[in-house]
Amino acid sequence: MKAIVIRAPGDSDVLKLQEVEEPKIKEDEVLIKVEAAALNRSDIYEREGSYPSPEGVSPYPGLECSGTIESVGENVSRWKVGDKVCALLSGGGYAEKVAVPSGQLLPVPAGVSLKDAASFPEVACTVWSTILMRSRLSAGETLLIHEGSSGIGVFAIQIAKQFGATVLVTAGLALALAPPFVLSSKICFRVFI
């Protein structure tokens, strides 16, 4: 299989597509045939050499991907070969195939492309764990979301509204916020003079 490899720290010219060994799955993992991968800031930091991969994880960059399950480990019961999934990874998303613990997968909903689904896991997990699990946002509360035009901001707006919160949003530019995501939100745009 092929994977994008970081040859040395640096700019994007240090990335190289090369043949590598296919990962072997453990009993609690699935093997995903990668269709799409997302680019995260930490992928850039890893490429630049300021964010090394943790020991024992895939040596290839890519913290989010989507694709089709090609095989499942013997202890995996929730997923089956052929399922369309997206995954939050500790690395390896920039390869044709990646081994992923089964608990780090999300199903790709009907009507959502694998390309779009690749950018979902990091944002979804960040927002869900912060707003709902940690802060326990509930209907009727007010939530202030800074940088409402960022990926996390846009997702947080939608989740907070879905759970019945009043949403206040800050953003740098009025044009950065798409109307469907901010209808009924109160917005404050920063003015730079």
Backbone as JSON Lines, residues from 0, in Angstrom:
{"i":0,"aa":"M","n":[0.85,-1.18,0.0],"ca":[0.0,0.0,0.0],"c":[0.89,1.24,0.0]}
{"i":1,"aa":"K","n":[0.28,2.37,-0.27],"ca":[1.01,3.64,-0.27],"c":[0.57,4.49,0.91]}
{"i":2,"aa":"A","n":[1.51,5.31,1.39],"ca":[1.23,6.25,2.47],"c":[2.08,7.49,2.26]}
{"i":3,"aa":"I","n":[1.6,8.59,2.79],"ca":[2.41,9.81,2.79],"c":[3.34,9.74,3.98]}
{"i":4,"aa":"V","n":[4.61,9.92,3.72],"ca":[5.65,9.81,4.74],"c":[6.31,11.17,4.91]}
{"i":5,"aa":"I","n":[6.63,11.53,6.15],"ca":[7.38,12.75,6.42],"c":[8.85,12.36,6.43]}
{"i":6,"aa":"R","n":[9.61,12.83,5.42],"ca":[11.02,12.45,5.3],"c":[11.9,13.13,6.33]}
{"i":7,"aa":"A","n":[11.59,14.38,6.66],"ca":[12.33,15.16,7.64],"c":[11.45,16.35,8.0]}
{"i":8,"aa":"P","n":[11.66,16.99,9.13],"ca":[10.86,18.16,9.46],"c":[11.01,19.25,8.39]}
{"i":9,"aa":"G","n":[9.91,19.94,8.1],"ca":[9.98,21.02,7.12],"c":[8.64,21.38,6.53]}
{"i":10,"aa":"D","n":[8.7,22.05,5.37],"ca":[7.49,22.46,4.66],"c":[6.87,21.27,3.94]}
{"i":11,"aa":"S","n":[5.84,21.52,3.17],"ca":[5.11,20.43,2.53],"c":[5.96,19.63,1.54]}
{"i":12,"aa":"D","n":[7.08,20.18,1.11],"ca":[7.93,19.44,0.17],"c":[8.65,18.25,0.83]}
{"i":13,"aa":"V","n":[8.55,18.1,2.16],"ca":[9.16,16.94,2.83],"c":[8.23,15.73,2.83]}
{"i":14,"aa":"L","n":[7.0,15.92,2.35],"ca":[6.05,14.81,2.28],"c":[6.31,14.0,1.02]}
{"i":15,"aa":"K","n":[6.27,12.68,1.17],"ca":[6.53,11.81,0.02],"c":[5.55,10.64,0.05]}
{"i":16,"aa":"L","n":[4.96,10.36,-1.1],"ca":[4.1,9.2,-1.24],"c":[4.98,8.01,-1.57]}
{"i":17,"aa":"Q","n":[4.93,6.98,-0.73],"ca":[5.79,5.82,-0.98],"c":[5.12,4.52,-0.54]}
{"i":18,"aa":"E","n":[5.65,3.42,-1.04],"ca":[5.16,2.09,-0.66],"c":[5.58,1.79,0.78]}
{"i":19,"aa":"V","n":[4.62,1.29,1.57],"ca":[4.88,0.92,2.96],"c":[4.16,-0.39,3.24]}
{"i":20,"aa":"E","n":[4.46,-0.98,4.37],"ca":[3.82,-2.23,4.75],"c":[2.39,-1.99,5.22]}
{"i":21,"aa":"E","n":[1.49,-2.87,4.84],"ca":[0.09,-2.76,5.26],"c":[-0.02,-3.04,6.75]}
{"i":22,"aa":"P","n":[-0.82,-2.25,7.49],"ca":[-0.94,-2.51,8.93],"c":[-1.68,-3.81,9.21]}
{"i":23,"aa":"K","n":[-1.33,-4.41,10.32],"ca":[-2.01,-5.62,10.78],"c":[-2.9,-5.23,11.95]}
{"i":24,"aa":"I","n":[-4.14,-5.69,11.92],"ca":[-5.07,-5.3,12.98],"c":[-4.94,-6.19,14.2]}
{"i":25,"aa":"K","n":[-5.23,-5.6,15.36],"ca":[-5.31,-6.34,16.62],"c":[-6.74,-6.81,16.79]}
{"i":26,"aa":"E","n":[-6.98,-7.6,17.83],"ca":[-8.3,-8.22,18.02],"c":[-9.43,-7.22,18.24]}
{"i":27,"aa":"D","n":[-9.1,-5.99,18.71],"ca":[-10.14,-4.98,18.94],"c":[-10.12,-3.87,17.9]}
{"i":28,"aa":"E","n":[-9.48,-4.11,16.76],"ca":[-9.34,-3.09,15.72],"c":[-10.06,-3.49,14.44]}
{"i":29,"aa":"V","n":[-10.22,-2.49,13.57],"ca":[-10.7,-2.72,12.22],"c":[-9.67,-2.16,11.25]}
{"i":30,"aa":"L","n":[-9.68,-2.66,10.04],"ca":[-8.83,-2.13,8.98],"c":[-9.73,-1.34,8.05]}
{"i":31,"aa":"I","n":[-9.41,-0.06,7.9],"ca":[-10.19,0.81,7.02],"c":[-9.43,1.02,5.72]}
{"i":32,"aa":"K","n":[-10.13,0.85,4.6],"ca":[-9.61,1.27,3.3],"c":[-9.97,2.75,3.21]}
{"i":33,"aa":"V","n":[-8.96,3.61,3.27],"ca":[-9.17,5.05,3.39],"c":[-9.65,5.63,2.06]}
{"i":34,"aa":"E","n":[-10.73,6.38,2.15],"ca":[-11.29,7.1,1.0],"c":[-10.88,8.57,1.04]}
{"i":35,"aa":"A","n":[-10.88,9.16,2.25],"ca":[-10.54,10.57,2.4],"c":[-9.9,10.78,3.77]}
{"i":36,"aa":"A","n":[-9.06,11.8,3.86],"ca":[-8.44,12.18,5.13],"c":[-8.54,13.69,5.29]}
{"i":37,"aa":"A","n":[-8.6,14.14,6.53],"ca":[-8.68,15.57,6.81],"c":[-7.3,16.08,7.23]}
{"i":38,"aa":"L","n":[-7.09,17.36,7.04],"ca":[-5.86,18.02,7.46],"c":[-6.12,18.78,8.75]}
{"i":39,"aa":"N","n":[-5.41,18.44,9.79],"ca":[-5.51,19.11,11.08],"c":[-4.25,19.93,11.33]}
{"i":40,"aa":"R","n":[-4.4,20.92,12.2],"ca":[-3.25,21.75,12.56],"c":[-2.13,20.87,13.14]}
{"i":41,"aa":"S","n":[-2.49,19.85,13.92],"ca":[-1.46,18.98,14.5],"c":[-0.7,18.19,13.42]}
{"i":42,"aa":"D","n":[-1.36,17.91,12.28],"ca":[-0.65,17.26,11.17],"c":[0.45,18.19,10.64]}
{"i":43,"aa":"I","n":[0.15,19.46,10.58],"ca":[1.14,20.45,10.13],"c":[2.28,20.53,11.13]}
{"i":44,"aa":"Y","n":[1.93,20.59,12.43],"ca":[2.97,20.64,13.46],"c":[3.85,19.4,13.42]}
{"i":45,"aa":"E","n":[3.23,18.24,13.19],"ca":[4.01,17.0,13.08],"c":[4.98,17.09,11.9]}
{"i":46,"aa":"R","n":[4.49,17.57,10.77],"ca":[5.34,17.7,9.58],"c":[6.49,18.67,9.85]}
{"i":47,"aa":"E","n":[6.23,19.73,10.59],"ca":[7.26,20.73,10.89],"c":[8.24,20.25,11.96]}
{"i":48,"aa":"G","n":[7.91,19.16,12.65],"ca":[8.8,18.61,13.66],"c":[8.53,19.09,15.08]}
{"i":49,"aa":"S","n":[7.48,19.87,15.29],"ca":[7.2,20.39,16.63],"c":[6.17,19.56,17.39]}
{"i":50,"aa":"Y","n":[5.63,18.52,16.76],"ca":[4.64,17.65,17.4],"c":[4.92,16.22,16.98]}
{"i":51,"aa":"P","n":[5.86,15.56,17.67],"ca":[6.2,14.19,17.26],"c":[5.07,13.21,17.54]}
{"i":52,"aa":"S","n":[5.0,12.16,16.73],"ca":[4.0,11.11,16.95],"c":[4.28,10.42,18.27]}
{"i":53,"aa":"P","n":[3.23,10.1,19.02],"ca":[3.44,9.34,20.25],"c":[4.04,7.97,19.93]}
{"i":54,"aa":"E","n":[4.78,7.44,20.87],"ca":[5.41,6.14,20.67],"c":[4.34,5.06,20.51]}
{"i":55,"aa":"G","n":[4.57,4.16,19.58],"ca":[3.68,3.03,19.38],"c":[2.51,3.26,18.44]}
{"i":56,"aa":"V","n":[2.41,4.45,17.84],"ca":[1.32,4.71,16.89],"c":[1.87,4.72,15.48]}
{"i":57,"aa":"S","n":[0.98,4.81,14.52],"ca":[1.39,4.82,13.12],"c":[2.42,5.93,12.87]}
{"i":58,"aa":"P","n":[3.45,5.64,12.1],"ca":[4.46,6.66,11.8],"c":[4.01,7.66,10.74]}
{"i":59,"aa":"Y","n":[2.81,7.48,10.2],"ca":[2.33,8.33,9.11],"c":[1.35,9.35,9.67]}
{"i":60,"aa":"P","n":[1.33,10.55,9.1],"ca":[0.41,11.58,9.6],"c":[-1.04,11.25,9.26]}
{"i":61,"aa":"G","n":[-1.93,12.06,9.82],"ca":[-3.35,11.93,9.53],"c":[-4.14,11.49,10.74]}
{"i":62,"aa":"L","n":[-4.85,12.44,11.37],"ca":[-5.6,12.14,12.59],"c":[-7.08,11.88,12.35]}
{"i":63,"aa":"E","n":[-7.55,12.08,11.13],"ca":[-8.95,11.83,10.8],"c":[-9.02,11.22,9.42]}
{"i":64,"aa":"C","n":[-9.92,10.28,9.25],"ca":[-10.13,9.72,7.91],"c":[-11.53,9.14,7.82]}
{"i":65,"aa":"S","n":[-11.89,8.77,6.61],"ca":[-13.13,8.04,6.39],"c":[-12.87,6.99,5.33]}
{"i":66,"aa":"G","n":[-13.71,5.98,5.32],"ca":[-13.54,4.92,4.34],"c":[-14.45,3.75,4.64]}
{"i":67,"aa":"T","n":[-14.06,2.61,4.12],"ca":[-14.86,1.39,4.23],"c":[-14.08,0.34,5.02]}
{"i":68,"aa":"I","n":[-14.76,-0.31,5.94],"ca":[-14.1,-1.36,6.73],"c":[-13.8,-2.54,5.82]}
{"i":69,"aa":"E","n":[-12.52,-2.93,5.83],"ca":[-12.06,-4.04,5.0],"c":[-11.94,-5.34,5.78]}
{"i":70,"aa":"S","n":[-11.61,-5.24,7.07],"ca":[-11.56,-6.43,7.93],"c":[-11.76,-5.99,9.38]}
{"i":71,"aa":"V","n":[-12.19,-6.95,10.22],"ca":[-12.44,-6.66,11.63],"c":[-11.7,-7.67,12.51]}
{"i":72,"aa":"G","n":[-11.24,-7.19,13.66],"ca":[-10.59,-8.07,14.62],"c":[-11.58,-9.02,15.27]}
{"i":73,"aa":"E","n":[-11.09,-10.08,15.87],"ca":[-11.96,-11.13,16.41],"c":[-12.85,-10.66,17.56]}
{"i":74,"aa":"N","n":[-12.47,-9.58,18.26],"ca":[-13.29,-9.08,19.37],"c":[-14.21,-7.92,18.97]}
{"i":75,"aa":"V","n":[-14.29,-7.62,17.69],"ca":[-15.12,-6.52,17.22],"c":[-16.49,-7.06,16.83]}
{"i":76,"aa":"S","n":[-17.54,-6.52,17.49],"ca":[-18.9,-6.99,17.18],"c":[-19.79,-5.9,16.61]}
{"i":77,"aa":"R","n":[-19.48,-4.64,16.87],"ca":[-20.35,-3.55,16.43],"c":[-20.22,-3.28,14.94]}
{"i":78,"aa":"W","n":[-19.07,-3.55,14.36],"ca":[-18.78,-3.19,12.97],"c":[-18.61,-4.43,12.11]}
{"i":79,"aa":"K","n":[-18.88,-4.27,10.81],"ca":[-18.7,-5.39,9.89],"c":[-18.02,-4.9,8.61]}
{"i":80,"aa":"V","n":[-17.46,-5.84,7.87],"ca":[-16.84,-5.53,6.59],"c":[-17.87,-4.84,5.7]}
{"i":81,"aa":"G","n":[-17.44,-3.76,5.07],"ca":[-18.33,-3.0,4.19],"c":[-18.95,-1.77,4.82]}
{"i":82,"aa":"D","n":[-18.9,-1.65,6.16],"ca":[-19.45,-0.46,6.82],"c":[-18.67,0.78,6.41]}
{"i":83,"aa":"K","n":[-19.4,1.87,6.18],"ca":[-18.79,3.17,5.88],"c":[-18.62,3.9,7.21]}
{"i":84,"aa":"V","n":[-17.38,4.29,7.51],"ca":[-17.08,4.89,8.81],"c":[-16.14,6.08,8.65]}
{"i":85,"aa":"C","n":[-16.11,6.89,9.71],"ca":[-15.05,7.89,9.85],"c":[-14.4,7.62,11.19]}
{"i":86,"aa":"A","n":[-13.15,8.07,11.34],"ca":[-12.4,7.68,12.53],"c":[-11.5,8.8,13.02]}
{"i":87,"aa":"L","n":[-11.37,8.88,14.33],"ca":[-10.4,9.74,14.98],"c":[-9.2,8.85,15.29]}
{"i":88,"aa":"L","n":[-8.05,9.23,14.78],"ca":[-6.86,8.37,14.82],"c":[-5.75,8.97,15.66]}
{"i":89,"aa":"S","n":[-4.8,8.15,16.03],"ca":[-3.57,8.64,16.63],"c":[-2.5,8.81,15.55]}
{"i":90,"aa":"G","n":[-2.86,8.56,14.32],"ca":[-1.97,8.71,13.16],"c":[-2.32,7.68,12.11]}
{"i":91,"aa":"G","n":[-1.83,7.9,10.89],"ca":[-1.99,6.92,9.84],"c":[-3.07,7.18,8.83]}
{"i":92,"aa":"G","n":[-3.79,8.28,8.96],"ca":[-4.88,8.58,8.04],"c":[-4.44,8.9,6.62]}
{"i":93,"aa":"Y","n":[-3.16,9.24,6.45],"ca":[-2.66,9.58,5.11],"c":[-2.06,8.36,4.44]}
{"i":94,"aa":"A","n":[-2.72,7.25,4.63],"ca":[-2.31,5.99,4.01],"c":[-3.53,5.37,3.33]}
{"i":95,"aa":"E","n":[-3.28,4.42,2.46],"ca":[-4.4,3.76,1.77],"c":[-5.23,2.91,2.72]}
{"i":96,"aa":"K","n":[-4.59,2.42,3.79],"ca":[-5.28,1.61,4.79],"c":[-4.75,1.99,6.17]}
{"i":97,"aa":"V","n":[-5.63,1.89,7.17],"ca":[-5.21,2.2,8.53],"c":[-5.94,1.28,9.5]}
{"i":98,"aa":"A","n":[-5.21,0.8,10.52],"ca":[-5.79,-0.01,11.59],"c":[-6.25,0.94,12.69]}
{"i":99,"aa":"V","n":[-7.5,0.75,13.15],"ca":[-8.1,1.68,14.11],"c":[-8.83,0.89,15.2]}
{"i":100,"aa":"P","n":[-8.63,1.26,16.48],"ca":[-9.44,0.65,17.53],"c":[-10.93,0.88,17.24]}
{"i":101,"aa":"S","n":[-11.73,-0.13,17.41],"ca":[-13.14,-0.04,17.02],"c":[-13.92,1.03,17.77]}
{"i":102,"aa":"G","n":[-13.48,1.41,18.95],"ca":[-14.14,2.46,19.71],"c":[-13.9,3.86,19.19]}
{"i":103,"aa":"Q","n":[-13.03,4.0,18.23],"ca":[-12.71,5.32,17.67],"c":[-13.4,5.57,16.34]}
{"i":104,"aa":"L","n":[-14.41,4.77,16.04],"ca":[-15.14,4.9,14.78],"c":[-16.51,5.52,14.99]}
{"i":105,"aa":"L","n":[-16.97,6.2,13.95],"ca":[-18.34,6.7,13.9],"c":[-18.93,6.27,12.57]}
{"i":106,"aa":"P","n":[-20.22,5.92,12.54],"ca":[-20.82,5.57,11.25],"c":[-21.0,6.82,10.4]}
{"i":107,"aa":"V","n":[-20.86,6.68,9.1],"ca":[-21.12,7.8,8.19],"c":[-22.62,7.78,7.9]}
{"i":108,"aa":"P","n":[-23.33,8.86,8.25],"ca":[-24.78,8.88,8.03],"c":[-25.14,8.84,6.55]}
{"i":109,"aa":"A","n":[-26.29,8.29,6.25],"ca":[-26.8,8.28,4.88],"c":[-26.87,9.71,4.37]}
{"i":110,"aa":"G","n":[-26.45,9.91,3.14],"ca":[-26.49,11.24,2.54],"c":[-25.24,12.07,2.77]}
{"i":111,"aa":"V","n":[-24.33,11.58,3.6],"ca":[-23.06,12.29,3.84],"c":[-21.97,11.57,3.06]}
{"i":112,"aa":"S","n":[-21.21,12.31,2.27],"ca":[-20.14,11.7,1.49],"c":[-18.97,11.32,2.39]}
{"i":113,"aa":"L","n":[-18.2,10.34,1.95],"ca":[-17.0,9.97,2.71],"c":[-16.02,11.13,2.75]}
{"i":114,"aa":"K","n":[-15.99,11.92,1.72],"ca":[-15.11,13.1,1.69],"c":[-15.49,14.07,2.82]}
{"i":115,"aa":"D","n":[-16.77,14.36,2.95],"ca":[-17.2,15.26,4.03],"c":[-17.03,14.62,5.4]}
{"i":116,"aa":"A","n":[-17.28,13.33,5.5],"ca":[-17.19,12.64,6.79],"c":[-15.78,12.62,7.36]}
{"i":117,"aa":"A","n":[-14.77,12.72,6.51],"ca":[-13.39,12.67,6.98],"c":[-13.06,13.82,7.93]}
{"i":118,"aa":"S","n":[-13.73,14.95,7.78],"ca":[-13.43,16.12,8.61],"c":[-14.31,16.19,9.86]}
{"i":119,"aa":"F","n":[-15.1,15.2,10.11],"ca":[-16.06,15.21,11.2],"c":[-15.52,14.78,12.57]}
{"i":120,"aa":"P","n":[-14.73,13.73,12.7],"ca":[-14.43,13.17,14.03],"c":[-13.78,14.12,15.03]}
{"i":121,"aa":"E","n":[-12.75,14.83,14.66],"ca":[-12.04,15.7,15.61],"c":[-12.97,16.8,16.12]}
{"i":122,"aa":"V","n":[-13.66,17.45,15.21],"ca":[-14.58,18.52,15.58],"c":[-15.7,17.97,16.45]}
{"i":123,"aa":"A","n":[-16.31,16.88,16.03],"ca":[-17.43,16.31,16.77],"c":[-17.02,15.89,18.18]}
{"i":124,"aa":"C","n":[-15.9,15.22,18.3],"ca":[-15.45,14.76,19.62],"c":[-15.1,15.93,20.53]}
{"i":125,"aa":"T","n":[-14.46,16.96,19.97],"ca":[-14.1,18.14,20.76],"c":[-15.34,18.84,21.28]}
{"i":126,"aa":"V","n":[-16.29,19.11,20.39],"ca":[-17.51,19.82,20.79],"c":[-18.35,18.99,21.74]}
{"i":127,"aa":"W","n":[-18.58,17.74,21.41],"ca":[-19.42,16.89,22.25],"c":[-18.85,16.75,23.65]}
{"i":128,"aa":"S","n":[-17.55,16.48,23.75],"ca":[-16.94,16.28,25.07],"c":[-16.89,17.57,25.88]}
{"i":129,"aa":"T","n":[-16.7,18.7,25.21],"ca":[-16.59,19.97,25.92],"c":[-17.95,20.54,26.31]}
{"i":130,"aa":"I","n":[-18.84,20.64,25.34],"ca":[-20.12,21.31,25.58],"c":[-21.13,20.41,26.3]}
{"i":131,"aa":"L","n":[-21.2,19.16,25.92],"ca":[-22.24,18.3,26.49],"c":[-21.76,17.45,27.66]}
{"i":132,"aa":"M","n":[-20.59,16.84,27.55],"ca":[-20.13,15.96,28.62],"c":[-19.53,16.76,29.78]}
{"i":133,"aa":"R","n":[-18.65,17.69,29.48],"ca":[-17.95,18.44,30.53],"c":[-18.83,19.56,31.1]}
{"i":134,"aa":"S","n":[-19.37,20.41,30.21],"ca":[-20.15,21.57,30.66],"c":[-21.62,21.24,30.89]}
{"i":135,"aa":"R","n":[-22.08,20.13,30.35],"ca":[-23.48,19.68,30.53],"c":[-24.49,20.74,30.1]}
{"i":136,"aa":"L","n":[-24.28,21.3,28.92],"ca":[-25.2,22.29,28.37],"c":[-26.6,21.7,28.26]}
{"i":137,"aa":"S","n":[-27.6,22.5,28.65],"ca":[-28.98,22.02,28.54],"c":[-29.87,23.1,27.96]}
{"i":138,"aa":"A","n":[-31.06,22.71,27.58],"ca":[-32.02,23.63,26.97],"c":[-32.26,24.83,27.86]}
{"i":139,"aa":"G","n":[-32.35,26.0,27.22],"ca":[-32.61,27.24,27.94],"c":[-31.37,27.97,28.4]}
{"i":140,"aa":"E","n":[-30.22,27.32,28.4],"ca":[-28.98,27.99,28.79],"c":[-28.44,28.81,27.62]}
{"i":141,"aa":"T","n":[-27.53,29.72,27.93],"ca":[-26.89,30.55,26.9],"c":[-25.44,30.13,26.78]}
{"i":142,"aa":"L","n":[-24.99,29.98,25.54],"ca":[-23.61,29.56,25.28],"c":[-22.93,30.6,24.39]}
{"i":143,"aa":"L","n":[-21.76,31.09,24.81],"ca":[-20.96,32.0,24.0],"c":[-19.92,31.18,23.26]}
{"i":144,"aa":"I","n":[-19.91,31.3,21.94],"ca":[-18.94,30.58,21.11],"c":[-18.05,31.59,20.41]}
{"i":145,"aa":"H","n":[-16.77,31.59,20.77],"ca":[-15.79,32.45,20.09],"c":[-15.35,31.76,18.81]}
{"i":146,"aa":"E","n":[-14.94,32.56,17.84],"ca":[-14.48,32.03,16.54],"c":[-15.55,31.15,15.91]}
{"i":147,"aa":"G","n":[-16.75,31.68,15.84],"ca":[-17.88,30.93,15.34],"c":[-17.77,30.49,13.89]}
{"i":148,"aa":"S","n":[-16.82,31.03,13.15],"ca":[-16.66,30.61,11.74],"c":[-15.65,29.49,11.58]}
{"i":149,"aa":"S","n":[-15.01,29.06,12.67],"ca":[-14.07,27.94,12.59],"c":[-14.84,26.63,12.49]}
{"i":150,"aa":"G","n":[-14.16,25.56,12.18],"ca":[-14.82,24.26,12.11],"c":[-15.48,23.89,13.42]}
{"i":151,"aa":"I","n":[-14.76,24.07,14.51],"ca":[-15.33,23.76,15.82],"c":[-16.46,24.72,16.15]}
{"i":152,"aa":"G","n":[-16.29,26.0,15.82],"ca":[-17.33,26.99,16.09],"c":[-18.63,26.68,15.38]}
{"i":153,"aa":"V","n":[-18.55,26.39,14.09],"ca":[-19.75,26.09,13.3],"c":[-20.45,24.85,13.84]}
{"i":154,"aa":"F","n":[-19.68,23.83,14.19],"ca":[-20.28,22.6,14.73],"c":[-20.9,22.87,16.1]}
{"i":155,"aa":"A","n":[-20.21,23.66,16.93],"ca":[-20.73,23.97,18.27],"c":[-22.05,24.74,18.19]}
{"i":156,"aa":"I","n":[-22.15,25.65,17.22],"ca":[-23.4,26.4,17.03],"c":[-24.55,25.43,16.76]}
{"i":157,"aa":"Q","n":[-24.32,24.51,15.85],"ca":[-25.37,23.56,15.48],"c":[-25.77,22.65,16.63]}
{"i":158,"aa":"I","n":[-24.79,22.14,17.36],"ca":[-25.08,21.24,18.48],"c":[-25.81,21.99,19.59]}
{"i":159,"aa":"A","n":[-25.33,23.19,19.93],"ca":[-25.96,23.96,21.0],"c":[-27.41,24.29,20.66]}
{"i":160,"aa":"K","n":[-27.66,24.66,19.42],"ca":[-29.04,24.95,19.0],"c":[-29.9,23.68,19.04]}
{"i":161,"aa":"Q","n":[-29.34,22.58,18.61],"ca":[-30.08,21.31,18.62],"c":[-30.51,20.94,20.04]}
{"i":162,"aa":"F","n":[-29.69,21.31,21.03],"ca":[-30.01,20.99,22.42],"c":[-30.78,22.11,23.11]}
{"i":163,"aa":"G","n":[-31.24,23.11,22.33],"ca":[-32.13,24.13,22.87],"c":[-31.48,25.3,23.57]}
{"i":164,"aa":"A","n":[-30.21,25.54,23.34],"ca":[-29.51,26.66,23.98],"c":[-29.66,27.93,23.14]}
{"i":165,"aa":"T","n":[-29.55,29.07,23.81],"ca":[-29.42,30.34,23.12],"c":[-27.95,30.49,22.81]}
{"i":166,"aa":"V","n":[-27.62,30.82,21.56],"ca":[-26.22,30.85,21.14],"c":[-25.78,32.28,20.84]}
{"i":167,"aa":"L","n":[-24.68,32.68,21.46],"ca":[-24.02,33.95,21.17],"c":[-22.72,33.6,20.46]}
{"i":168,"aa":"V","n":[-22.38,34.34,19.4],"ca":[-21.23,33.99,18.58],"c":[-20.35,35.21,18.33]}
{"i":169,"aa":"T","n":[-19.03,35.03,18.42],"ca":[-18.1,36.05,17.94],"c":[-17.41,35.49,16.71]}
{"i":170,"aa":"A","n":[-17.07,36.4,15.8],"ca":[-16.36,35.99,14.58],"c":[-15.61,37.2,14.06]}
{"i":171,"aa":"G","n":[-14.53,36.95,13.32],"ca":[-13.72,38.03,12.79],"c":[-14.35,38.74,11.62]}
{"i":172,"aa":"L","n":[-15.05,38.03,10.78],"ca":[-15.64,38.61,9.57],"c":[-17.08,38.19,9.42]}
{"i":173,"aa":"A","n":[-17.94,39.13,9.05],"ca":[-19.35,38.81,8.83],"c":[-19.51,37.79,7.72]}
{"i":174,"aa":"L","n":[-18.68,37.87,6.69],"ca":[-18.8,36.97,5.55],"c":[-18.36,35.55,5.88]}
{"i":175,"aa":"A","n":[-17.66,35.38,6.99],"ca":[-17.15,34.05,7.33],"c":[-18.24,33.11,7.83]}
{"i":176,"aa":"L","n":[-19.33,33.65,8.3],"ca":[-20.4,32.8,8.84],"c":[-21.47,32.58,7.8]}
{"i":177,"aa":"A","n":[-21.75,31.33,7.53],"ca":[-22.79,30.99,6.56],"c":[-24.16,31.11,7.25]}
{"i":178,"aa":"P","n":[-25.12,31.77,6.62],"ca":[-26.43,31.99,7.26],"c":[-27.1,30.76,7.85]}
{"i":179,"aa":"P","n":[-27.07,29.58,7.21],"ca":[-27.78,28.44,7.81],"c":[-27.27,28.06,9.19]}
{"i":180,"aa":"F","n":[-26.02,28.37,9.48],"ca":[-25.45,27.96,10.76],"c":[-25.7,28.98,11.87]}
{"i":181,"aa":"V","n":[-26.09,30.19,11.51],"ca":[-26.19,31.23,12.53],"c":[-27.58,31.83,12.65]}
{"i":182,"aa":"L","n":[-28.54,31.31,11.91],"ca":[-29.9,31.84,12.05],"c":[-30.33,31.75,13.5]}
{"i":183,"aa":"S","n":[-30.83,32.81,14.02],"ca":[-31.29,32.96,15.4],"c":[-30.14,33.03,16.41]}
{"i":184,"aa":"S","n":[-28.89,33.07,15.95],"ca":[-27.77,33.29,16.85],"c":[-27.49,34.79,16.92]}
{"i":185,"aa":"K","n":[-27.0,35.24,18.05],"ca":[-26.6,36.64,18.18],"c":[-25.11,36.7,17.89]}
{"i":186,"aa":"I","n":[-24.72,37.59,16.98],"ca":[-23.35,37.6,16.48],"c":[-22.67,38.92,16.79]}
{"i":187,"aa":"C","n":[-21.43,38.87,17.23],"ca":[-20.61,40.05,17.42],"c":[-19.37,39.89,16.54]}
{"i":188,"aa":"F","n":[-19.2,40.8,15.59],"ca":[-18.04,40.74,14.72],"c":[-16.96,41.65,15.27]}
{"i":189,"aa":"R","n":[-15.74,41.17,15.31],"ca":[-14.62,41.99,15.77],"c":[-14.29,43.02,14.72]}
{"i":190,"aa":"V","n":[-14.02,44.2,15.16],"ca":[-13.64,45.27,14.24],"c":[-12.19,45.62,14.52]}
{"i":191,"aa":"F","n":[-11.37,45.56,13.47],"ca":[-9.96,45.91,13.61],"c":[-9.73,47.28,13.0]}
{"i":192,"aa":"I","n":[-9.18,48.2,13.77],"ca":[-8.93,49.56,13.27],"c":[-7.45,49.83,13.29]}
